[in-house]
Amino acid sequence: MGGVDKTRSGGAERATSRDVARLAGVSHTAVSFVFNGRARGNLSAETQEKIRKAAAQLGYRPNAVARGLRRRRTAVIGLVTDEIATSPFAGRLLRGAMDTAWNSEHLVLTVDSGQDPVTEDAAVAELLDRRVDGIIYAALSLRRARVPEGLHRTFAVLANCLPEDGSLPAVIPAERAGGRSAARVLLDAGHRRVALVGGLDDIATAERLRGFRDALRAVGLTAERDWIMRTGGEIAAGYEGALRLLDGVPVDRRPTGIVCYNDRVAAGVLHAAARLGLDVPADLSVVGYDDQEHMAAFLNPPLTTVALPHRAMGETAARLLLDALDSGTAPPVTTRRLECPVVMRGSVGPAPSP
């Protein structure tokens, strides 16, 4: 079995499936079976491996356009976002969707609408005109989202948001469970005077607060009304809330642990603690939320936090879409809630002695 020379007229040419068949010593049909997902039951594992090795040696990739024409598909997924491209978490969600699509030989075409409904409708229309196989709609923060016009004309999945009309499947963080996990980190370290700082008028805040209350209730505690401070979502909100909880308050009357709405709020709490001369975590333990890249691990001390599953949301949304394309059936209209794992660092310690 001889090699295959792909240098003609002085330039390299793209290897074909027939070249792979010759190098592997198999039929052209066998190569088609492998790269069209029909090898199982038709070819032995050894033959499949031989074909894949020949393809790798030749640098062969299936022609996605030709395959798409045969299947009446383009092997392209659209991804419409509100303003996620400006957020520090965009890369994780987009990368999760893109890697999952790429592993199934699909590309992702992304459009950022800037949270303008007219632009969103136009973006969906443009993607449909380009005959994408399906569309993911992703949001910057968890909310009930207006479904862009035209999204019901294709297979579609929402990521990090819920459809206002309940008409489409969605992949979101398990925020209530995340709130429980954040509080349990402190409770498991022996803290019983626990406060919550920061928050907005949104679904995430409400769900995290419910989880926070769940965790306290499980150990026989009730969240004190004055220790739940919905001050906002920025560093200043954490600073302000922590001062109100800690400044001038007798040691035995102030919280020993604080759960924060996000890592920016936690940064403000750490700043306030430093100003008041409190050591973290010896005097005060702090838990953030988000695991914000380039921030949480670099605070002083490094922040224990609850990570939002941005990459997993992108992966799961893309997988739902790809599975629907393979089956030819729209994904079920359900809400998938993904785990928000705790990332332990240095901002939590044992509860100080009374």
N, C-alpha and C positions, 0 to 999 in steps of 0.2 A: 504494500500500500504506500504510494508515494505521497509526498507533500503537495501542497497547493500553492502555486505561485500567483500572488495577487498584485504583482507589479507589472503593469502594462503601460506602454507609451510613456515610460519614465515616471509614472505617478502611481500612488497606491490607490487601489479600488476597494470598495466595501465588500467584505465576504458575503456570500449568499448561503441560503439553506442547502443548496445543492453542493456547495463547497464543503460544508460541514458533513453532509452525507458521504461524500467521497472520502474525506479524511477519516471518518469514523467507521467506514466500511459497512454502512447500513443504507436502507432505502430512503429516498426523499420523503416518503410518507411517514417513516419513523421519526425523522427530524420534525416534521409538522406536528406529529402527536405530542412530542415533548414541549414544543413552544406554543401550542394551542391548548395546553392543559388537558390533553386526552391520553396521556401516557399510561395512567393507572389502568390496569386490566388489559392493556394492549401490548405493553413492552415490559421486559424484565428490568429489575433495578440495575443490573449490570449494563444493559444496553442504554438505559437512560443516562447512567453515569458516563459511559463512553461518549455519548452524543454531547453532553454538557462539557466534557473535557475538550473535545474537538472544537466546540464553539468558543470556549475560552481561549484556546490556542490561536484561533483565527481572529479573535476580537469580534465575533459575530454577535449582532443584536437583531432581533426580529424587527421587521419593518412595521412600526406601529400604525402608520397611515394605511398601508395595504390591509393589515389585519382589521383595522377599524372599519374600512370600507366593506370587508366581507361580513363583519358583524353589525354593520350599520351603526358603528360607534366611532368616537374620535379619540378615545383614550385620554381625554382631558376633563378634569374636574374644575368647576369654578368655585372660587372662595370669595364671598363678599363680606367685608367687615365694616363696622360702623366707624370707629376711630382707633381700632386696636393697633394699627401700625405705628402709632405714636407712643404706645405704652411699653414699659420695660418687660412685659410678659409676652409681647407679640411673637418674638422669635421662637419661644417654646411651643406655642400653639401651632404656628405656621409650620415649624419644622416637623412636628408630630404628624400633621396632615400630609406634608410633602413627602416625608420619608415613607409613610405607609402607602401613599399613592405610587411612589416610585418603585417600591418593592413589588407592586402589582402592575408595573409598566404603564403607569398613568402619570401625566403631568398635572400640576395645579396652576391655574391662572387666577391671580389675585387682584381684586379691585377694592380700594378703600374709599368709602363714601363720605367720610367726614361727618357721619351721623345726619346726613341730609336725606329726607325721604325721597325727594325727586331724583337725587343722584342714585340712591339705592335702586329705585324702580328702573332707571335708565341702565344701571350696571347689570341688573338681572336680564333686561331685554337684550343687551349687547351680548351677554354670555349665551343666551338662548339662540341668538342669531348665529353665533359661532358654533352652535351645535355641541356644546359641552354635554358630557354624559350625565352630569348631576351637579348640584350646587350645595355648598356648605355656607350657612350664614353664621358669622361669629361676632360676638359682642365684647366690648372692652370690660364691662362689669355685668354681673348677674342682674338681669332685669326681665320684665315682660316686654317682649319686642313686637312691634308691628311687623307682620309678615310682608316683605316687599312684594309688590304686584308682579305676577308672573312666576313666583316661586312654586306655585301649585301645578305648573305646567311641566314640571320635570321631577325627578327624584331629588329630594332635598332633606337636609338635616340641619338643625340649629346647634350651635356650640356656645356654651356659657350664657345662654338666655333661654327664655321660655316663650312660646308663641302666645300672643294675646288671645287668639281664637282657639287655642288648643288643637290646631289642625296638623301639626308636624311633629316628628320625633325630635327630642332634644337631649343633649349631653351636658350635664352641669356638675359643679362640685357638690359633694354631700356636706353642705354648710352647717347643718345642725349637728351632724356627727363631728365636724371639725371644731365647733364651739365646745362640744363635750370634751374632746381630746385636749384642747387648750387648757380648760379648767382642771382636768384630771392631772395634767403634768404638775400643777401646783398642789392639788389635794394629795397626790401620791407622795409628794415631798414633805407632807406634814402640815401644809398651810391650811388654816381654817378662817383666816380673815382675808378674803379674796375680793378684789374689786374688778370692774370692767371699765375701760376708758376708750372713748372714741366711738365713731359710728355715724352713719348717715340714715336718711329716710329711704332705705332700700331693702330689697329682699335679703341680701347677704347679712346685713346688720340684724334683721329680725330673726333669721334662722340661727345665727351664731349666738344671739342672746338666749334663744330657746334652749340651745345645747348647753350653754353656760349654766342656766337654771337647772337643767336636767342633772348635770354632774353634781351640783351642790345638793340638790334634793336627794340624790342617791346616797349621800353620807349624812343625811339628816340636817342639812343647813338650808337656810333661806337667804337668797341674795338681798342684801340691804339696799333699800331704794336709793339712799344717798351715795352708795358706792357704785352705782351704775350711771356713768356720765357719757351721754351721747354728745360729744363735743366736736365731732367732725372726723376727717380722714387724713389730716396733714400733721407735720411735725409740731406745729404750734398748738394743735388740738391736744396732742399728748402732753405737751409741756403744761398747758393750762389745766388740764384735768388732773395731772399728778400734783401740781401745786395745791389745788383745792382739796385734794385728799390728804396731803402730807404736811404741808407748811403750817407750823404752829400747832399741830395736833399731837397730844400726848402719845408716847410710844405705844401704850397699851390700847389706844383707841383708833389707831390707823391700820390700814391693810398691810400685810406682809407680802402679799403677792398681787400682781396686776396682770390681767389678760387685756391685750390691746387689739383694737379693730384691725390694724395692719402694722407692718414693720415701720412705716413712717411715724405713726402714732407712738410706737415703742421707742423710736429714737428720741422723740420729745420727752417721754417718760424718763429715759436714761439721762437726758440733759437736766431735767428738773431734779432728779436724785443727786446728780453730781453737785448741782448748785446748793442743795440742802445738806451736803456732806454725808449722804447715805451711800453705803457701799452696796453694790450689786455684784453678787447675790447674797452677801452676808446679812445685810439689813433688809433688803427688798429683792424679791424675785420678779422677773418680767418675762412674759411670753408674748411674742408677736404673732402675725398672721400674714401669709403670702410667700415667705421665703424669697424676698425680692433680691434678684441677682445684683451683684456688686454692692450690696448694702448690708443685708442681714449678717453675713459672716464677718463683716469688717467693722461692726460697731464695737464699742468697748463697754462691757465684755461682748464677745460674739453672741448673737441673739438666738435663743431657743425660740422656735417658731413653728407654725403649722403651714405646710406647703400647699398652695393651690395646684391642682393637677393640670396645668395648662397643656403640657405636651400630651398627656394622656387624653385630654379632651379632643385635641386635634387628631390623634391616632384613632380614637374610638369613632369620632364623627366620620372620618374617611373610611374606616372599616365598614361601618353601617352602610355607607353609600356604595362601596365596592361590592359588598355582599348582595345588595339590592340589584346592582347591575348584572351580577352573575346569575341571579335567580330570575331576573325580569319582573320582580315583584317589589313594590314600594316598601321601604322599611316600616315596621309597625309603629304606630303613633304611641310611643311610650316615652317616659323620661328616665334616662339613665343617670344615676348619681354616683360619681366617682370618689373614691377615698381621698381624704386630705391628710397625708401622713405628717407626723410630728418629726421635726428635725431638732435633735438635742444639741445644744451648744453650752455656752458658759453663763447664761443669765439667770439660771434657776439653781437654787441650792436649798438645803433643808430650812424649814421654818425656824426663825430665831427663837431662842428660849424666851418665855414670858417675862 
